[in-house]
Amino acid sequence: MLTTALTPHIGHHAAARITAEALSTGDPVDVVAARHGIPREQFWRWCDPKTMTGADDQRPWTNDA
């Protein structure tokens, strides 16, 4: 999921290379992306799971009956 989110920013082939390297080395995707020139801070701006899933938009459950 995380490397798919990279595709609009770095292209399919670069994202696929990062994915393949992360799978083959067992290193975290953000670490591999950093080796490919993407600073970890930038990676997490592009690949923030809360933003990607809309979790930040969810209101906490309340029972205001």
All heavy atoms as TSV, in Angstrom:
chain	resi	resn	atom	element	x	y	z
A	1	MET	N	N	0.828	-1.185	0.000
A	1	MET	CA	C	0.000	0.000	0.000
A	1	MET	C	C	0.874	1.251	0.000
A	1	MET	O	O	0.597	2.192	-0.726
A	1	MET	CB	C	-0.904	-0.024	1.223
A	1	MET	CG	C	-1.743	1.211	1.378
A	1	MET	SD	S	-2.788	1.157	2.823
A	1	MET	CE	C	-1.874	2.212	3.912
A	2	LEU	N	N	1.916	1.255	0.814
A	2	LEU	CA	C	2.725	2.467	0.910
A	2	LEU	C	C	3.447	2.775	-0.380
A	2	LEU	O	O	3.511	3.935	-0.803
A	2	LEU	CB	C	3.714	2.345	2.066
A	2	LEU	CG	C	3.093	2.280	3.455
A	2	LEU	CD1	C	4.177	2.093	4.513
A	2	LEU	CD2	C	2.266	3.511	3.753
A	3	THR	N	N	3.997	1.753	-1.027
A	3	THR	CA	C	4.717	2.050	-2.265
A	3	THR	C	C	3.754	2.393	-3.396
A	3	THR	O	O	4.123	3.150	-4.292
A	3	THR	CB	C	5.650	0.895	-2.682
A	3	THR	OG1	O	4.913	-0.311	-2.731
A	3	THR	CG2	C	6.808	0.774	-1.719
A	4	THR	N	N	2.536	1.909	-3.347
A	4	THR	CA	C	1.540	2.319	-4.336
A	4	THR	C	C	1.282	3.814	-4.218
A	4	THR	O	O	1.112	4.502	-5.226
A	4	THR	CB	C	0.227	1.535	-4.140
A	4	THR	OG1	O	0.501	0.141	-4.312
A	4	THR	CG2	C	-0.834	1.971	-5.131
A	5	ALA	N	N	1.289	4.326	-2.995
A	5	ALA	CA	C	1.082	5.757	-2.788
A	5	ALA	C	C	2.230	6.589	-3.342
A	5	ALA	O	O	2.065	7.779	-3.612
A	5	ALA	CB	C	0.888	6.044	-1.308
A	6	LEU	N	N	3.385	5.993	-3.520
A	6	LEU	CA	C	4.518	6.715	-4.098
A	6	LEU	C	C	4.380	6.925	-5.598
A	6	LEU	O	O	4.946	7.861	-6.151
A	6	LEU	CB	C	5.821	5.944	-3.845
A	6	LEU	CG	C	6.368	5.905	-2.444
A	6	LEU	CD1	C	7.594	5.005	-2.397
A	6	LEU	CD2	C	6.706	7.299	-1.958
A	7	THR	N	N	3.644	6.062	-6.256
A	7	THR	CA	C	3.572	6.052	-7.713
A	7	THR	C	C	3.260	7.412	-8.326
A	7	THR	O	O	3.941	7.822	-9.275
A	7	THR	CB	C	2.590	4.974	-8.197
A	7	THR	OG1	O	3.048	3.709	-7.714
A	7	THR	CG2	C	2.499	4.924	-9.712
A	8	PRO	N	N	2.261	8.155	-7.843
A	8	PRO	CA	C	2.003	9.458	-8.477
A	8	PRO	C	C	3.162	10.447	-8.344
A	8	PRO	O	O	3.278	11.374	-9.133
A	8	PRO	CB	C	0.782	9.996	-7.732
A	8	PRO	CG	C	0.201	8.861	-6.986
A	8	PRO	CD	C	1.295	7.861	-6.790
A	9	HIS	N	N	4.022	10.220	-7.374
A	9	HIS	CA	C	5.104	11.159	-7.105
A	9	HIS	C	C	6.411	10.783	-7.800
A	9	HIS	O	O	7.158	11.674	-8.215
A	9	HIS	CB	C	5.339	11.264	-5.597
A	9	HIS	CG	C	4.113	11.622	-4.843
A	9	HIS	ND1	N	3.584	12.892	-4.840
A	9	HIS	CD2	C	3.266	10.860	-4.094
A	9	HIS	CE1	C	2.485	12.915	-4.108
A	9	HIS	NE2	N	2.275	11.689	-3.648
A	10	ILE	N	N	6.688	9.480	-7.896
A	10	ILE	CA	C	7.985	9.054	-8.453
A	10	ILE	C	C	7.855	8.127	-9.655
A	10	ILE	O	O	8.854	7.749	-10.245
A	10	ILE	CB	C	8.864	8.383	-7.376
A	10	ILE	CG1	C	8.244	7.074	-6.884
A	10	ILE	CG2	C	9.119	9.342	-6.220
A	10	ILE	CD1	C	9.158	6.261	-5.967
A	11	GLY	N	N	6.650	7.736	-10.000
A	11	GLY	CA	C	6.436	6.850	-11.137
A	11	GLY	C	C	6.379	5.381	-10.738
A	11	GLY	O	O	6.880	4.981	-9.681
A	12	HIS	N	N	5.758	4.601	-11.598
A	12	HIS	CA	C	5.530	3.181	-11.329
A	12	HIS	C	C	6.832	2.396	-11.193
A	12	HIS	O	O	6.992	1.598	-10.275
A	12	HIS	CB	C	4.659	2.574	-12.428
A	12	HIS	CG	C	4.521	1.096	-12.318
A	12	HIS	ND1	N	3.696	0.510	-11.394
A	12	HIS	CD2	C	5.133	0.089	-12.984
A	12	HIS	CE1	C	3.790	-0.810	-11.499
A	12	HIS	NE2	N	4.649	-1.084	-12.467
A	13	HIS	N	N	7.760	2.617	-12.118
A	13	HIS	CA	C	8.982	1.811	-12.122
A	13	HIS	C	C	9.843	2.076	-10.887
A	13	HIS	O	O	10.373	1.135	-10.286
A	13	HIS	CB	C	9.780	2.043	-13.405
A	13	HIS	CG	C	9.068	1.536	-14.619
A	13	HIS	ND1	N	8.825	0.199	-14.843
A	13	HIS	CD2	C	8.509	2.192	-15.665
A	13	HIS	CE1	C	8.162	0.055	-15.966
A	13	HIS	NE2	N	7.952	1.252	-16.487
A	14	ALA	N	N	9.966	3.334	-10.497
A	14	ALA	CA	C	10.751	3.654	-9.299
A	14	ALA	C	C	10.086	3.078	-8.050
A	14	ALA	O	O	10.766	2.535	-7.170
A	14	ALA	CB	C	10.925	5.166	-9.167
A	15	ALA	N	N	8.759	3.178	-7.967
A	15	ALA	CA	C	8.049	2.608	-6.821
A	15	ALA	C	C	8.200	1.090	-6.789
A	15	ALA	O	O	8.379	0.494	-5.716
A	15	ALA	CB	C	6.569	2.996	-6.868
A	16	ALA	N	N	8.166	0.465	-7.958
A	16	ALA	CA	C	8.338	-0.989	-8.027
A	16	ALA	C	C	9.742	-1.402	-7.586
A	16	ALA	O	O	9.906	-2.420	-6.898
A	16	ALA	CB	C	8.061	-1.484	-9.449
A	17	ARG	N	N	10.759	-0.632	-7.955
A	17	ARG	CA	C	12.131	-0.932	-7.516
A	17	ARG	C	C	12.246	-0.841	-5.999
A	17	ARG	O	O	12.878	-1.691	-5.358
A	17	ARG	CB	C	13.135	0.011	-8.183
A	17	ARG	CG	C	13.453	-0.352	-9.617
A	17	ARG	CD	C	14.652	0.415	-10.150
A	17	ARG	NE	N	14.453	1.857	-10.153
A	17	ARG	CZ	C	13.873	2.545	-11.139
A	17	ARG	NH1	N	13.423	1.904	-12.216
A	17	ARG	NH2	N	13.749	3.844	-11.067
A	18	ILE	N	N	11.625	0.176	-5.405
A	18	ILE	CA	C	11.659	0.327	-3.952
A	18	ILE	C	C	10.951	-0.842	-3.280
A	18	ILE	O	O	11.446	-1.412	-2.308
A	18	ILE	CB	C	11.056	1.681	-3.528
A	18	ILE	CG1	C	12.004	2.809	-3.959
A	18	ILE	CG2	C	10.784	1.737	-2.034
A	18	ILE	CD1	C	11.424	4.200	-3.824
A	19	THR	N	N	9.806	-1.223	-3.824
A	19	THR	CA	C	9.063	-2.358	-3.277
A	19	THR	C	C	9.883	-3.634	-3.342
A	19	THR	O	O	9.984	-4.369	-2.355
A	19	THR	CB	C	7.740	-2.568	-4.049
A	19	THR	OG1	O	6.969	-1.372	-3.961
A	19	THR	CG2	C	6.949	-3.724	-3.491
A	20	ALA	N	N	10.464	-3.902	-4.493
A	20	ALA	CA	C	11.255	-5.128	-4.668
A	20	ALA	C	C	12.432	-5.155	-3.707
A	20	ALA	O	O	12.724	-6.200	-3.094
A	20	ALA	CB	C	11.734	-5.235	-6.119
A	21	GLU	N	N	13.099	-4.021	-3.549
A	21	GLU	CA	C	14.241	-3.978	-2.640
A	21	GLU	C	C	13.799	-4.177	-1.190
A	21	GLU	O	O	14.446	-4.905	-0.430
A	21	GLU	CB	C	14.987	-2.659	-2.790
A	21	GLU	CG	C	16.241	-2.594	-1.944
A	21	GLU	CD	C	17.031	-1.318	-2.147
A	21	GLU	OE1	O	17.027	-0.774	-3.278
A	21	GLU	OE2	O	17.662	-0.878	-1.177
A	22	ALA	N	N	12.702	-3.560	-0.811
A	22	ALA	CA	C	12.206	-3.726	0.561
A	22	ALA	C	C	11.843	-5.184	0.827
A	22	ALA	O	O	12.153	-5.724	1.898
A	22	ALA	CB	C	11.005	-2.817	0.803
A	23	LEU	N	N	11.225	-5.828	-0.133
A	23	LEU	CA	C	10.865	-7.242	0.038
A	23	LEU	C	C	12.097	-8.135	0.096
A	23	LEU	O	O	12.159	-9.062	0.903
A	23	LEU	CB	C	9.946	-7.687	-1.100
A	23	LEU	CG	C	8.525	-7.132	-1.050
A	23	LEU	CD1	C	7.777	-7.470	-2.340
A	23	LEU	CD2	C	7.777	-7.677	0.161
A	24	SER	N	N	13.080	-7.848	-0.735
A	24	SER	CA	C	14.251	-8.729	-0.776
A	24	SER	C	C	15.186	-8.525	0.418
A	24	SER	O	O	15.833	-9.470	0.864
A	24	SER	CB	C	15.020	-8.548	-2.080
A	24	SER	OG	O	15.653	-7.295	-2.130
A	25	THR	N	N	15.252	-7.304	0.940
A	25	THR	CA	C	16.154	-7.036	2.058
A	25	THR	C	C	15.473	-7.146	3.417
A	25	THR	O	O	16.148	-7.301	4.431
A	25	THR	CB	C	16.761	-5.621	1.949
A	25	THR	OG1	O	15.701	-4.656	2.038
A	25	THR	CG2	C	17.550	-5.448	0.669
A	26	GLY	N	N	14.152	-6.999	3.432
A	26	GLY	CA	C	13.428	-6.982	4.696
A	26	GLY	C	C	13.486	-5.637	5.396
A	26	GLY	O	O	13.017	-5.488	6.522
A	27	ASP	N	N	14.070	-4.646	4.728
A	27	ASP	CA	C	14.157	-3.307	5.306
A	27	ASP	C	C	12.821	-2.585	5.176
A	27	ASP	O	O	12.063	-2.827	4.224
A	27	ASP	CB	C	15.236	-2.483	4.597
A	27	ASP	CG	C	16.633	-2.996	4.879
A	27	ASP	OD1	O	16.834	-3.663	5.917
A	27	ASP	OD2	O	17.530	-2.730	4.052
A	28	PRO	N	N	12.528	-1.677	6.102
A	28	PRO	CA	C	11.291	-0.895	5.997
A	28	PRO	C	C	11.269	-0.068	4.717
A	28	PRO	O	O	12.315	0.386	4.230
A	28	PRO	CB	C	11.332	0.017	7.227
A	28	PRO	CG	C	12.274	-0.646	8.171
A	28	PRO	CD	C	13.279	-1.367	7.316
A	29	VAL	N	N	10.084	0.129	4.192
A	29	VAL	CA	C	9.934	0.838	2.918
A	29	VAL	C	C	10.486	2.258	3.005
A	29	VAL	O	O	11.128	2.735	2.068
A	29	VAL	CB	C	8.452	0.852	2.477
A	29	VAL	CG1	C	8.275	1.636	1.201
A	29	VAL	CG2	C	7.937	-0.560	2.303
A	30	ASP	N	N	10.274	2.941	4.123
A	30	ASP	CA	C	10.776	4.318	4.214
A	30	ASP	C	C	12.303	4.360	4.202
A	30	ASP	O	O	12.899	5.288	3.656
A	30	ASP	CB	C	10.199	5.057	5.418
A	30	ASP	CG	C	10.559	4.437	6.758
A	30	ASP	OD1	O	10.799	3.218	6.825
A	30	ASP	OD2	O	10.578	5.182	7.749
A	31	VAL	N	N	12.934	3.351	4.754
A	31	VAL	CA	C	14.400	3.274	4.751
A	31	VAL	C	C	14.903	3.032	3.327
A	31	VAL	O	O	15.860	3.674	2.871
A	31	VAL	CB	C	14.894	2.169	5.710
A	31	VAL	CG1	C	16.386	1.935	5.569
A	31	VAL	CG2	C	14.522	2.526	7.148
A	32	VAL	N	N	14.261	2.126	2.626
A	32	VAL	CA	C	14.650	1.846	1.236
A	32	VAL	C	C	14.408	3.086	0.371
A	32	VAL	O	O	15.256	3.448	-0.455
A	32	VAL	CB	C	13.886	0.630	0.686
A	32	VAL	CG1	C	14.206	0.413	-0.786
A	32	VAL	CG2	C	14.212	-0.618	1.496
A	33	ALA	N	N	13.285	3.746	0.564
A	33	ALA	CA	C	13.001	4.961	-0.207
A	33	ALA	C	C	14.083	6.017	0.039
A	33	ALA	O	O	14.503	6.705	-0.896
A	33	ALA	CB	C	11.621	5.502	0.151
A	34	ALA	N	N	14.547	6.121	1.279
A	34	ALA	CA	C	15.614	7.076	1.591
A	34	ALA	C	C	16.890	6.736	0.824
A	34	ALA	O	O	17.591	7.641	0.345
A	34	ALA	CB	C	15.871	7.112	3.090
A	35	ARG	N	N	17.179	5.446	0.689
A	35	ARG	CA	C	18.356	5.041	-0.094
A	35	ARG	C	C	18.208	5.432	-1.562
A	35	ARG	O	O	19.193	5.573	-2.275
A	35	ARG	CB	C	18.587	3.536	0.024
A	35	ARG	CG	C	19.165	3.117	1.344
A	35	ARG	CD	C	19.783	1.734	1.295
A	35	ARG	NE	N	18.844	0.675	1.065
A	35	ARG	CZ	C	18.378	-0.159	1.998
A	35	ARG	NH1	N	18.778	-0.052	3.259
A	35	ARG	NH2	N	17.538	-1.119	1.688
A	36	HIS	N	N	16.963	5.588	-1.988
A	36	HIS	CA	C	16.687	5.971	-3.378
A	36	HIS	C	C	16.490	7.476	-3.522
A	36	HIS	O	O	15.979	7.942	-4.544
A	36	HIS	CB	C	15.465	5.213	-3.899
A	36	HIS	CG	C	15.747	3.772	-4.160
A	36	HIS	ND1	N	15.981	3.275	-5.419
A	36	HIS	CD2	C	15.856	2.721	-3.314
A	36	HIS	CE1	C	16.212	1.974	-5.341
A	36	HIS	NE2	N	16.144	1.612	-4.069
A	37	GLY	N	N	16.844	8.226	-2.488
A	37	GLY	CA	C	16.824	9.678	-2.592
A	37	GLY	C	C	15.571	10.375	-2.101
A	37	GLY	O	O	15.423	11.579	-2.304
A	38	ILE	N	N	14.669	9.638	-1.481
A	38	ILE	CA	C	13.445	10.251	-0.960
A	38	ILE	C	C	13.612	10.409	0.553
A	38	ILE	O	O	13.635	9.408	1.278
A	38	ILE	CB	C	12.209	9.384	-1.263
A	38	ILE	CG1	C	12.061	9.192	-2.770
A	38	ILE	CG2	C	10.954	10.013	-0.656
A	38	ILE	CD1	C	11.062	8.130	-3.151
A	39	PRO	N	N	13.750	11.638	1.031
A	39	PRO	CA	C	13.891	11.823	2.478
A	39	PRO	C	C	12.707	11.207	3.230
A	39	PRO	O	O	11.571	11.225	2.744
A	39	PRO	CB	C	13.917	13.343	2.644
A	39	PRO	CG	C	14.308	13.869	1.302
A	39	PRO	CD	C	13.749	12.887	0.307
A	40	ARG	N	N	12.981	10.642	4.393
A	40	ARG	CA	C	11.932	9.956	5.152
A	40	ARG	C	C	10.771	10.886	5.479
A	40	ARG	O	O	9.615	10.457	5.466
A	40	ARG	CB	C	12.505	9.335	6.415
A	40	ARG	CG	C	13.440	8.169	6.068
A	40	ARG	CD	C	14.133	7.597	7.247
A	40	ARG	NE	N	13.220	6.695	7.941
A	40	ARG	CZ	C	13.497	6.099	9.084
A	40	ARG	NH1	N	14.648	6.317	9.675
A	40	ARG	NH2	N	12.641	5.285	9.642
A	41	GLU	N	N	11.048	12.164	5.739
A	41	GLU	CA	C	9.967	13.110	6.029
A	41	GLU	C	C	9.044	13.260	4.821
A	41	GLU	O	O	7.826	13.314	4.959
A	41	GLU	CB	C	10.534	14.473	6.436
A	41	GLU	CG	C	11.354	14.453	7.706
A	41	GLU	CD	C	12.784	13.940	7.494
A	41	GLU	OE1	O	13.285	13.914	6.337
A	41	GLU	OE2	O	13.402	13.529	8.493
A	42	GLN	N	N	9.641	13.322	3.637
A	42	GLN	CA	C	8.844	13.421	2.408
A	42	GLN	C	C	8.049	12.142	2.183
A	42	GLN	O	O	6.880	12.187	1.823
A	42	GLN	CB	C	9.741	13.692	1.200
A	42	GLN	CG	C	8.979	13.812	-0.106
A	42	GLN	CD	C	8.051	14.999	-0.109
A	42	GLN	OE1	O	8.494	16.123	0.011
A	42	GLN	NE2	N	6.764	14.763	-0.224
A	43	PHE	N	N	8.693	11.010	2.389
A	43	PHE	CA	C	8.003	9.725	2.240
A	43	PHE	C	C	6.737	9.702	3.087
A	43	PHE	O	O	5.660	9.348	2.614
A	43	PHE	CB	C	8.938	8.581	2.647
A	43	PHE	CG	C	8.265	7.242	2.637
A	43	PHE	CD1	C	8.218	6.479	1.488
A	43	PHE	CD2	C	7.659	6.743	3.792
A	43	PHE	CE1	C	7.585	5.247	1.476
A	43	PHE	CE2	C	7.031	5.512	3.793
A	43	PHE	CZ	C	6.990	4.762	2.630
A	44	TRP	N	N	6.848	10.096	4.358
A	44	TRP	CA	C	5.693	10.023	5.255
A	44	TRP	C	C	4.651	11.097	4.965
A	44	TRP	O	O	3.480	10.914	5.276
A	44	TRP	CB	C	6.138	10.018	6.715
A	44	TRP	CG	C	6.732	8.690	7.043
A	44	TRP	CD1	C	8.032	8.423	7.366
A	44	TRP	CD2	C	6.074	7.424	7.026
A	44	TRP	NE1	N	8.211	7.073	7.549
A	44	TRP	CE2	C	7.025	6.439	7.346
A	44	TRP	CE3	C	4.759	7.018	6.756
A	44	TRP	CZ2	C	6.700	5.081	7.408
A	44	TRP	CZ3	C	4.449	5.669	6.821
A	44	TRP	CH2	C	5.408	4.724	7.148
A	45	ARG	N	N	5.029	12.192	4.327
A	45	ARG	CA	C	3.999	13.152	3.882
A	45	ARG	C	C	3.174	12.539	2.758
A	45	ARG	O	O	1.958	12.702	2.699
A	45	ARG	CB	C	4.639	14.460	3.424
A	45	ARG	CG	C	4.939	15.415	4.560
A	45	ARG	CD	C	5.250	16.817	4.055
A	45	ARG	NE	N	6.461	16.877	3.252
A	45	ARG	CZ	C	7.692	17.005	3.741
A	45	ARG	NH1	N	7.885	17.081	5.037
A	45	ARG	NH2	N	8.736	17.058	2.926
A	46	TRP	N	N	3.859	11.838	1.847
A	46	TRP	CA	C	3.166	11.206	0.736
A	46	TRP	C	C	2.404	9.956	1.158
A	46	TRP	O	O	1.389	9.619	0.557
A	46	TRP	CB	C	4.149	10.815	-0.359
A	46	TRP	CG	C	4.749	11.944	-1.119
A	46	TRP	CD1	C	4.264	13.216	-1.256
A	46	TRP	CD2	C	5.946	11.902	-1.890
A	46	TRP	NE1	N	5.088	13.962	-2.042
A	46	TRP	CE2	C	6.134	13.180	-2.464
A	46	TRP	CE3	C	6.874	10.913	-2.159
A	46	TRP	CZ2	C	7.211	13.489	-3.284
A	46	TRP	CZ3	C	7.952	11.214	-2.971
A	46	TRP	CH2	C	8.117	12.486	-3.531
A	47	CYS	N	N	2.889	9.251	2.144
A	47	CYS	CA	C	2.379	7.921	2.482
A	47	CYS	C	C	1.795	7.847	3.892
A	47	CYS	O	O	1.836	6.788	4.524
A	47	CYS	CB	C	3.494	6.891	2.332
A	47	CYS	SG	S	4.169	6.808	0.673
A	48	ASP	N	N	1.239	8.917	4.383
A	48	ASP	CA	C	0.648	8.922	5.716
A	48	ASP	C	C	-0.632	8.081	5.706
A	48	ASP	O	O	-1.603	8.439	5.031
A	48	ASP	CB	C	0.340	10.349	6.146
A	48	ASP	CG	C	-0.333	10.421	7.495
A	48	ASP	OD1	O	-0.060	9.551	8.355
A	48	ASP	OD2	O	-1.138	11.353	7.704
A	49	PRO	N	N	-0.652	6.956	6.425
A	49	PRO	CA	C	-1.838	6.090	6.406
A	49	PRO	C	C	-3.120	6.799	6.848
A	49	PRO	O	O	-4.184	6.537	6.299
A	49	PRO	CB	C	-1.480	4.958	7.372
A	49	PRO	CG	C	0.011	4.911	7.347
A	49	PRO	CD	C	0.439	6.348	7.192
A	50	LYS	N	N	-3.044	7.696	7.801
A	50	LYS	CA	C	-4.252	8.407	8.231
A	50	LYS	C	C	-4.822	9.254	7.110
A	50	LYS	O	O	-6.031	9.277	6.891
A	50	LYS	CB	C	-3.947	9.285	9.447
A	50	LYS	CG	C	-3.794	8.518	10.720
A	50	LYS	CD	C	-3.614	9.470	11.886
A	50	LYS	CE	C	-3.484	8.697	13.173
A	50	LYS	NZ	N	-3.336	9.614	14.315
A	51	THR	N	N	-3.954	9.945	6.399
A	51	THR	CA	C	-4.410	10.765	5.281
A	51	THR	C	C	-4.933	9.891	4.148
A	51	THR	O	O	-5.978	10.182	3.553
A	51	THR	CB	C	-3.258	11.654	4.769
A	51	THR	OG1	O	-2.785	12.447	5.856
A	51	THR	CG2	C	-3.711	12.540	3.639
A	52	MET	N	N	-4.226	8.805	3.857
A	52	MET	CA	C	-4.606	7.924	2.754
A	52	MET	C	C	-5.958	7.256	2.991
A	52	MET	O	O	-6.705	7.020	2.052
A	52	MET	CB	C	-3.528	6.859	2.546
A	52	MET	CG	C	-2.231	7.421	2.022
A	52	MET	SD	S	-0.852	6.264	2.100
A	52	MET	CE	C	-1.502	4.823	1.314
A	53	THR	N	N	-6.274	6.962	4.243
A	53	THR	CA	C	-7.529	6.264	4.542
A	53	THR	C	C	-8.644	7.202	4.962
A	53	THR	O	O	-9.775	6.776	5.152
A	53	THR	CB	C	-7.322	5.238	5.670
A	53	THR	OG1	O	-6.902	5.927	6.849
A	53	THR	CG2	C	-6.308	4.185	5.278
A	54	GLY	N	N	-8.321	8.475	5.138
A	54	GLY	CA	C	-9.321	9.420	5.604
A	54	GLY	C	C	-9.581	9.311	7.095
A	54	GLY	O	O	-10.569	9.839	7.597
A	55	ALA	N	N	-8.698	8.624	7.826
A	55	ALA	CA	C	-8.911	8.425	9.260
A	55	ALA	C	C	-8.933	9.746	10.017
A	55	ALA	O	O	-9.609	9.866	11.033
A	55	ALA	CB	C	-7.837	7.506	9.835
A	56	ASP	N	N	-8.217	10.751	9.531
A	56	ASP	CA	C	-8.237	12.054	10.196
A	56	ASP	C	C	-9.598	12.726	10.083
A	56	ASP	O	O	-9.927	13.603	10.859
A	56	ASP	CB	C	-7.175	12.979	9.603
A	56	ASP	CG	C	-5.791	12.678	10.141
A	56	ASP	OD1	O	-5.681	12.041	11.199
A	56	ASP	OD2	O	-4.820	13.087	9.497
A	57	ASP	N	N	-10.390	12.299	9.099
A	57	ASP	CA	C	-11.699	12.902	8.897
A	57	ASP	C	C	-12.786	12.256	9.748
A	57	ASP	O	O	-13.913	12.734	9.764
A	57	ASP	CB	C	-12.111	12.793	7.421
A	57	ASP	CG	C	-11.134	13.523	6.508
A	57	ASP	OD1	O	-10.488	14.479	6.975
A	57	ASP	OD2	O	-11.016	13.122	5.348
A	58	GLN	N	N	-12.458	11.155	10.406
A	58	GLN	CA	C	-13.448	10.421	11.185
A	58	GLN	C	C	-13.704	11.119	12.510
A	58	GLN	O	O	-12.790	11.526	13.201
A	58	GLN	CB	C	-12.977	8.985	11.438
A	58	GLN	CG	C	-12.693	8.214	10.179
A	58	GLN	CD	C	-13.931	8.040	9.314
A	58	GLN	OE1	O	-15.003	7.729	9.808
A	58	GLN	NE2	N	-13.778	8.261	8.023
A	59	ARG	N	N	-14.946	11.242	12.841
A	59	ARG	CA	C	-15.303	11.797	14.136
A	59	ARG	C	C	-15.364	10.660	15.145
A	59	ARG	O	O	-15.822	9.565	14.824
A	59	ARG	CB	C	-16.644	12.481	14.057
A	59	ARG	CG	C	-16.619	13.731	13.181
A	59	ARG	CD	C	-17.934	14.444	13.260
A	59	ARG	NE	N	-18.211	15.655	12.594
A	59	ARG	CZ	C	-17.574	16.275	11.639
A	59	ARG	NH1	N	-16.492	15.799	11.184
A	59	ARG	NH2	N	-17.960	17.393	11.114
A	60	PRO	N	N	-14.920	10.895	16.361
A	60	PRO	CA	C	-15.009	9.830	17.368
A	60	PRO	C	C	-16.461	9.491	17.635
A	60	PRO	O	O	-17.353	10.340	17.544
A	60	PRO	CB	C	-14.336	10.437	18.590
A	60	PRO	CG	C	-14.270	11.885	18.354
A	60	PRO	CD	C	-14.351	12.120	16.871
A	61	TRP	N	N	-16.681	8.251	17.963
A	61	TRP	CA	C	-18.034	7.788	18.273
A	61	TRP	C	C	-18.534	8.456	19.538
A	61	TRP	O	O	-17.831	8.555	20.526
A	61	TRP	CB	C	-18.039	6.281	18.462
A	61	TRP	CG	C	-19.362	5.793	18.944
A	61	TRP	CD1	C	-19.686	5.486	20.225
A	61	TRP	CD2	C	-20.544	5.611	18.187
A	61	TRP	NE1	N	-20.990	5.105	20.318
A	61	TRP	CE2	C	-21.553	5.186	19.074
A	61	TRP	CE3	C	-20.869	5.782	16.851
A	61	TRP	CZ2	C	-22.850	4.903	18.651
A	61	TRP	CZ3	C	-22.153	5.507	16.449
A	61	TRP	CH2	C	-23.129	5.072	17.329
A	62	THR	N	N	-19.715	8.974	19.467
A	62	THR	CA	C	-20.345	9.547	20.655
A	62	THR	C	C	-21.747	9.008	20.754
A	62	THR	O	O	-22.367	8.645	19.760
A	62	THR	CB	C	-20.408	11.081	20.607
A	62	THR	OG1	O	-21.176	11.477	19.485
A	62	THR	CG2	C	-19.016	11.695	20.552
A	63	ASN	N	N	-22.239	8.961	21.944
A	63	ASN	CA	C	-23.606	8.501	22.183
A	63	ASN	C	C	-24.338	9.634	22.881
A	63	ASN	O	O	-24.644	9.578	24.059
A	63	ASN	CB	C	-23.605	7.236	23.029
A	63	ASN	CG	C	-24.980	6.583	23.066
A	63	ASN	OD1	O	-25.889	7.021	22.349
A	63	ASN	ND2	N	-25.124	5.581	23.876
A	64	ASP	N	N	-24.582	10.692	22.126
A	64	ASP	CA	C	-25.234	11.882	22.661
A	64	ASP	C	C	-26.741	11.761	22.542
A	64	ASP	O	O	-27.390	12.559	21.878
A	64	ASP	CB	C	-24.744	13.140	21.945
A	64	ASP	CG	C	-23.266	13.407	22.160
A	64	ASP	OD1	O	-22.741	12.976	23.202
A	64	ASP	OD2	O	-22.663	14.039	21.295
A	65	ALA	N	N	-27.294	10.769	23.185
A	65	ALA	CA	C	-28.749	10.549	23.090
A	65	ALA	C	C	-29.502	11.405	24.048
A	65	ALA	O	O	-29.059	11.867	25.041
A	65	ALA	CB	C	-29.051	9.075	23.354
